């Protein structure tokens, strides 16, 4: 693997970001810390899985009941 992706921890913080990245990685070696643990260098598939896991599920639409006249 030559193309690694940098991931910066968000509002969740460094520890929760690390746990989430390791949870989606096939191999823990595909998640590395950089800059004293302030950011992560990950394999491309890990970044894709991490971003997909973070996307909120779309909320179902609720429709008003039709009233019978």
N, C-alpha and C positions, 0 to 999 in steps of 0.2 A: 504494500500500500504506500503510495507516494503522496497522495492528496489528502491531507488532514485538514480538518475544519476546526476553527477556534470557536468555542462556546463561552460566553460571558454569563456568570450567574445573574439571575434576575432578582426580583423582589423576594423570592423564596430564600435566597442566601446561598452561600457556598456549599454548606453541608447537604441541604435538600437537593440542590442541583447535582451534586456528586452522586447521591443515592439514586436519583432518577436516571442519570446517564448510565450508571453501572447496571441498573435494572433492565435497560433495553440493549445493552451490549452483549454479544455472544461470548466475548473474551474480555476480562478486566484489563488486559494489556492494551485494548483499543481505546481506553480512556486514560489520558495522561494529564497531569497538572502542569501549569506554566506560571511564570511570574509569581513564584512563592505561593501557589495555590489560589491566586486571584482569578485565574481563567483555566479553561480546559482545552486540550487538543485531542480531538476525537476522530475516529474513522468516519468517512462520509455516511455510511449506513446508520451509524449511531446517531448522527445529527438528524438524519431523516426521520428515524424512529422517535427521537426525542421531540422533534417539532410536531409530529403527528399525534403523539401522546398528549401534548400540551394544548392542542386545539380543542376548544369547548364543543361539546355535542350540540347540534342545533336543537333548539327548543321546539317541541311540536306546536303547531298552530291550533288554537282553540277557536272554534266557531260558535257564534251565538245560536241558540236553539231557534228554529223557526216556529213562530206561533201560528196556530190554526185560527183562521177567521171565522 
